[in-house]
Amino acid sequence: MIQSRSRMKIGQRRVKKQVSLILKKMGYIKSEISILFVDDGEMRALNKQYRKKDKPTDVLSFSQNEEVGSNQYAVSSKKRSAYCLLPTVYSHLLGDVVISLETAKRQAKERGHPFMKEVLILMIHGILHLIGYDHEKSKKMAVEMRKKENEILKLLEHEFHEYANGTNK
């Protein structure tokens, strides 16, 4: 489910297609997530409520799987794609990802790439959190998560070449 409570516009059909492709590339074909787009004010309130940080952030993830964080993912075997993850416990509903479109717009400008590429990066980041990656636990996990983000982004940029070329801002 894709929902927007932001004043900024976002192409929900395109987002749905991207989310499906991200999940497929990660081996979560029959799983679902919900994506909520908000503005900084709502994100600040959520960040304060759930992380005790009184400031907006770019993305928050809320896993529906209580066992996430206990090595809930594994790198695939040689028979499958190197970019595919194998869930150790089947979970139909993985959870919720909340993205601040205002923060995404600022970050895209700071990083010198299109707004929709930044939204894609944040969706990948949030989904990785839902399946157990956590860059805040250790430097090793942060490196693994960044590597996986880049691998998935590269695959998706190939699928959605307009983001890689900057033609869709």
C-alpha positions, 0 to 999 in steps of 0.5 A: 500500500502506498499512501501520501500525506505530504504536500509534495506530489509523488507518482504512486504507480511508479513507487508501487512498481519500484517497491515490487521490484525491490522486493523481487530482487531481494527474494521477497516476492510474496511479501508486502510493505506499506509506504507512507510519504509525509512532510517534515512536521509529521516525520519529526513527531514520529521520530520523537515518539519512536526514537526520542529524537526531536527532529525530522529524519529521512526514513523510518521503518517499522517491522512487523516481524518481531525476530528482525535483528536476529540475523533474519537474512542470509546471502543467497546460494550460488544457484540464485542471484548474488543480490537475492536475500533468503528470508529465514522466516516467511513473513507476508507483511514485512512492515511500514516505511515512512519517508519525508519527501521534504527531507528527500528533496533537500538531500537530493539537492545536497547530493546532486542527484534527482529527487526520485533517485533519493526517494528510491535510495530511501525506499531501499534503505527502509526495506533493508531495515524491515528485513533485518539490516541495521547500520546502527548496530555495528560498523560491519553491519553498516558496511554490509547495509551500504553495500547491499543498498548500492547493489540494489540501486545499481540493479534498479537504475538499470531497470529505471534508467531515467533515474540514473540519467537524471531525466526524471526529477 
